[in-house]
Every structure is written in structure tokens, then in C-alpha cells.
């Protein structure tokens, strides 16, 4: 415990007053007093007194609470100590000042401090400081996040045009390759090569679409998602951010229940974890992204969770595993703190894992790590699934025999896909099937019309997936609208800017989907055409 010391009150018009009062009344009951932990420090930076209750509440290092006179000198971040001491020693004008620096807990956890102090005199003539320490760690993290968001928006405005131009270039390559591919006979030795050029151009444009979708979506909006679909859509982008010496594999065990999440935030969590795994691999390595449901407590007996899971809760698990350098047990307890990083100064902000922690906290989940130095690391995100609640109160006997958590399968919807200038895309069709679409795929208007004439029932939706829009398409679509007025018609033009499409398309089509729309979102938009919310 610190002793009660006599000291002059805080300066009003001057830096010292002739009247001495107990430090316990240093801060009068003034509504204008700054918020924080009041303290008194000698001129040689010895801690003479601090409000121990307030220090404990603010989460200051234990040395402050234990009455250690060297608490301030011993806990200030060594990387900042000389800078702060130089500022204090150079304060020849004896002016009030506000400092920002970090204090270190015994376990290495770093906290950001705002130190508002002013000069005073102790026992009549000895120089001293009085002030307030405020824990601004979360505030600083929020400021950093806002700053990064502003930079992201600026970067988007700079790179968006470049990505758009690059997409148009790939569109030109795809269209030209498509023309030559159609003109070549099957016996021509160049046909397979031209087809490869066409498919690579299409894949490159798909990556551009996914990059643009990261900027276009609005974070914070929650909806029910099947995480397996979201992970599958991220696969190409994750491969694109890895060097050739690192492979990535996916082991996605389908979960029958959706999860209500902010999809943009979840995708950013995936990217953060994969980037961290990449940086942990020093040479050749493998990253495995897995999704599991259900999960058991036994698997996680040696996992360090930031918040212990409620094992009565039903979770779906995302795991990102790498065979990199690993993390010691001591560091595992610190890595989710803001600004904590084991990387080089120019390799990260120290907010990636902290942002993941914030994400899972907001979604009533948890995040954990399992690692050993030299043996790689596994990071786990556990999110509660959306499961139907059992009926309460009086129930009929046959209802009691059912599993109350079994959700009925949605009735499949019928979708005719008409590709014009586009290759088959198995990944897209798989995504649509997982959203309970019953698919029939055609190439061109003539084949579509034959399918419609021979079908036993009309489809719910006709979906045109085109490389580019041509004026002659409009007349064919108008004819379809007249012949099949009850069928919804949608179109997505992959390699054609939306602002160059005719404005009167809305008169014939039910929806024109943006070319940057992810296939998961396309499926939802098509479902809304048939079953509006």
C-alpha cells in the first residue's frame, strides 16, 4: 500500500500553491475532473500514490496495485521508455502535457495508456507530477480500425478503376478466344490451346469479381448462411494470396444448419487466418481449411480458447491449420490482444486476431488456438448454428415422436440456365444445388426453347449467364416473356459493364444481376424472385 503523502493541490492558475492537503483529497469532488486513475509521481519518476481501486478497475499492471514505487518505470514498454523520459526531462516550461504510451503486464500483454499530467511541488519545493492514467486500449484499436477502413475505402477508389479495366481486358481476351475457338475445326491442333486461354481468362475474371465483392458488400449486415458454401466461394481468392511454395487444401464437412452471421466479417476472418498461416510458414508448407459439424468437447481438451465454449451449445467449427513455426503456450494467451504481434514491424498491425475475437464475441461464438513450437498451429472459430427450437406447451402425441431439431428440407425450385458464350461452371452449379435448385442447363436460345417445349412443367426461373450482351438478345428475351409470362427471367452479364446495358431491359427481365455478385448471393436473389420475403 502507498503511504498517504502531503502534497499541494492541482494547479489552477499556477503550478504550485502554498497550501498542503492529503493526497486522498487531491481530486476534489469536481465534475470537471478528468476521467482516469489519479496518481502522484516524484520528480525522479517514483510512484508515490495511486488510487488502487481505480487502478484495479482500469486493469493496470499488478505492480501499481501492489504499491511498487518503481511500477511506472518497470512496466512502461521498453521500446517507448527513452522517448517518454526525454519528453518529461525536456519539459523546461513546466507545462501540463498528455502522453500516449504502452504499459506491459507481467505476462507480456500490452495496454495503451493516455497519461494526462502536470507539474507540482512536493513538501514545498521538491518537483513532482500529478495526473490521471486512462486505459485507452480499446479506444486506440477502434481508431486504428476506423483509420484502416478509411484507407481501405481510399485504396478501393484507386484500385477499383484498375480492376475494372483489367476485367475489361480479360473480357476482351475471353471474347476473342471464344470467336477463334468456334471457328476452328475439332481437328485443328490449336483448338485445345485456344480453349485453355478462354477458360483461364474466365477464371481470372472470376477472381476479380471476388476481390470487388469484398469492397462492395456492407459489413455488419447479418443473414443466415451455409458456411460450406461461403468457404467454397472463397477458395479461389485464398489460393491467389498464397505463394507457389504453399499449398492450400479444403476439407468441408457439410453442416445441415445455417449460421446467422455478418458474411463480410466472416470472409475477412478467413482471410486473416490464412494470411497468418502463410506468414508462419518459412519454406514449403500446407494450409488446411476445414469445417466440421457436429463437434465434441473431447477434441478440444488442449485448445486455448479466448472464452470457454458452452458445450451444451450446438456449434459449427472452422479450422485453419498450418505446418509453420508454431506458437508457444505463453504467447497463445496474448495473441488475441490488440496490437500484439510476433511478426516484424512492417508485417502486420497486431489487430488481425483481435478483430476475429471481436467478430466471434458479437456472434456469441468463440475462437481458440492449439499449437506447439515447431509443430504448426490450428486456429478454431466456433459459431452457434441456427436450429429450430422444440415446441413448448401441449403437443400432439405424434409430434412428441419427432426430433424437434429436425428441419424440413426446402421444396426444390426449378431453374433453367442458359449459357451464352460461357463455359460450363461445375462450381456454380454445385452452389445452386446446395441452395436446393433443380437445374437444367442449356447453351444458346435455340436449345433453351427446345427444352421449354419438351418440359413437363415450366421452370420457376430462367437464368441467362452471358459473356457479353448483344442487341439481338433483347428480341429473343421479349419472345420468351410473351410465351412464358409466369416464368421469372434473370440475367447476369459477366464481361460487360452494367452501365453499358440498355435501360429498357427491366421491361422484359425481372432482374439484372451485377457481374460482381457472388454465386451464393445470386442464388438468394433468384429465390427471392419466386418467394419474396
C-alpha positions, -999 to +999 in steps of 0.1 A: +000+000+000+012+035-008+015+059+022-006+090+025+016+119+015+012+156+018+011+175-015-001+207-030-035+206-048-038+205-086-027+238-101-053+263-112-035+295-123+000+284-113+020+252-110+021+253-072+002+266-042+014+272-006-013+251+010-007+213+016-036+188+017-037+150+019-034+132-014-066+114-007-083+147-014-060+156-043-090+153-066-119+172-051-154+162-058-153+181-090-175+172-120-148+188-142-121+164-131-106+142-159-117+106-161-090+081-152-068+068-124-054+096-102-017+093-092+012+112-078+048+107-090+081+122-078+104+142-100+126+111-104+095+091-116+089+071-084+052+063-079+042+079-046+005+073-046-023+059-068-059+052-064-057+014-060-094+007-065-094+027-097-062+011-109-076-024-104-108-014-122-088+000-151-068-032-155-034-016-148-005-039-142-004-056-107+027-036-097+006-005-095-018-021-072+009-038-050+024-004-041+056-008-061+073+026-063+090+016-095+058+003-111+057+030-137+094+027-147+093-011-147+061-016-167+064+011-194+072-005-228+110-006-232+106+004-268+090+037-256+107+043-223+136+065-235+112+086-257+088+093-228+116+101-203+132+125-229+099+144-232+095+147-195+130+158-189+128+184-217+096+200-202+115+230-191+084+252-191+067+230-165+036+228-187+008+203-184+011+176-210-007+145-223+014+114-233+005+082-251+025+050-244+021+013-236+024-005-203+033-042-201+016-067-178+038-094-163+026-119-189+036-095-217+001-082-226+003-047-238-022-019-229-023+016-244-023+044-218-033+081-220-013+099-193-026+134-185-001+151-161+010+184-148+040+196-127+036+201-090+058+206-059+061+181-031+068+191+005+071+227-005+100+226-030+105+191-044+094+187-081+066+161-087+039+152-111+002+147-106-021+132-132-045+106-145-038+073-163-066+061-186-067+028-203-074+036-240-065+002-255-100-005-270-103+032-280-070+030-298-080-002-315-113+013-327-094+044-340-070+021-358-098+001-373-115+033-385-083+045-400-077+012-418-113+013-430-107+049-444-075+036-461-094+006-475-120+030-490-093+052-504-075+021-518-107+009-533-113+041-551-077+039-565-077+003-574-114-001-583-108+015-617-077-005-623-096-038-615-124-027-638-100-020-667-082-053-660-116-071-660-125-055-694-091-066-707-098-102-696-133-099-712-117-090-745-093-119-743-122-143-734-144-130-762-117-131-788-107-166-777-143-177-779-146-164-815-115-182-826-125-214-807-158-215-826-141-210-860-116-238-855-123-274-865-120-301-839-091-315-858-071-283-855-042-287-831-047-251-818-083-256-806-074-271-772-049-243-766-074-216-775-099-232-752-074-231-724-068-194-730-106-189-729-110-208-696-080-191-679-094-157-689-128-167-674-111-179-641-091-147-639-122-126-642-138-147-615-110-138-591-115-101-600-152-105-592-144-119-557-120-091-550-145-065-559-172-082-538-150-077-507-153-039-512-189-039-524-205-057-495-215-038-464-201-052-432-225-055-402-255-069-421-264-104-408-282-132-426-284-170-424-255-186-443-244-222-450-207-218-442-196-246-466-209-225-495-192-193-483-159-212-478-161-227-513-167-193-528-135-180-511-113-208-524-100-191-555-092-159-537-074-177-509-053-196-535-045-163-551-029-147-520-005-177-514+029-180-530+038-211-551+056-228-522+025-230-501-005-253-510-040-249-496-065-278-491-101-277-481-119-303-461-155-291-458-179-313-440-214-300-449-235-287-420-272-291-424-279-260-404-272-224-413-254-199-392-266-163-388-235-142-394-222-110-410-209-127-442-184-099-450-169-101-415-167-139-417-149-138-451-124-113-436-118-136-407-110-165-431-086-142-450-069-131-418-064-166-406-050-178-439-026-148-442-014-155-407-008-192-416+010-181-447+033-158-427+041-186-402+054-209-429+091-203-436+096-226-465+073-251-483+041-258-465+004-267-465-026-248-451-058-268-445-091-251-441-117-274-426-153-271-415-169-297-391-203-304-376-210-316-351-180-311-328-172-326-293-155-314-262-130-342-262-112-329-293-105-295-276-091-305-242-058-289-251-071-260-271-066-225-256-100-206-261-103-169-255-137-177-240-146-213-229-172-228-252-206-237-238-206-274-248-244-275-243-245-252-274-246-266-309-215-252-328-202-254-363-164-253-364-140-236-388-103-247-385-073-232-403-042-254-398-007-247-409+026-266-406+046-234-398+068-224-369+041-228-342+033-207-311+044-212-275+018-216-248+028-183-232+022-164-264-011-182-271-026-163-241-016-130-257-021-132-294-058-120-293-049-088-275-049-056-297-016-046-311+001-078-301+021-093-329+050-117-333+057-105-368+082-079-379+072-043-376+063-039-412+044-073-414+012-065-396-008-042-374-014-067-345-052-063-350-060-093-372-067-118-344-082-091-322-107-084-350-115-121-352-121-121-314-145-091-318-163-109-346-169-141-326-179-121-295-205-103-315-218-136-328-219-155-294-191-178-305-155-182-295-121-186-310-092-208-299-057-220-308-038-252-305-001-251-312+034-262-303+067-246-314+080-263-345+048-283-350+024-258-367-008-242-354-046-247-356-070-219-351-106-226-344-137-204-348-168-219-332-202-203-342-236-214-329-259-228-356-294-218-363-315-248-351-353-249-348-365-248-312-387-276-299-424-267-295-433-259-259-466-265-241-492-290-252-482-312-281-499-339-300-485-374-293-472-378-329-452-346-325-435-360-294-421-389-315-403-365-339-369-350-334-378-313-325-345-302-340-351-317-375-357-291-401-377-299-431-360-299-465-370-269-486-390-277-516-367-276-546-372-248-572-367-254-609-340-233-627-332-234-664-297-220-670-290-207-705-253-201-712-244-178-740-206-176-747-198-190-713-182-224-705-197-248-680-191-240-644-194-270-621-187-249-590-215-226-598-240-254-604-229-271-572-236-239-552-270-236-568-278-273-560-268-267-524-294-239-523-320-265-534-323-256-570-333-283-595-311-275-626-313-279-663-285-264-683-286-253-720-264-234-744-280-207-765-315-196-772-324-224-796-315-251-772-334-233-744-366-230-764-365-267-773-361-276-736-390-254-727-412-270-753-404-306-742-405-299-704-435-314-685-437-282-665-423-247-668-393-237-647-396-212-618-368-191-632-348-188-665-313-176-657-292-162-686-255-163-679-237-144-707-202-133-716-215-101-732-248-085-742-258-082-779-288-063-792-303-094-809-306-110-774-334-085-765-358-097-791-354-133-781-360-125-745-391-105-753-405-135-771-398-157-741-416-132-719-447-133-742-447-171-744-440-177-707-454-148-687-454-167-654-417-176-655-392-153-638-363-142-661-329-131-647-297-122-664-260-118-654-235-105-680-201-115-668-178-095-691-199-064-699-201-032-678-235-027-662-237+009-672-234+000-709-265-023-708-298-010-723-320+008-698-352-009-711-341-044-700-362-040-669-393-040-690-386-076-701-364-091-673-373-095-637-338-088-625-303-079-640-277-092-615-244-073-611-214-091-626-196-089-592-224-108-574-212-140-557-230-171-568-243-176-532-259-141-535-272-148-570-290-179-557-306-159-529-317-132-554-333-158-576-351-174-547-365-140-538-379-137-573-400-168-567-406-164-529-404-128-520-396-120-483 
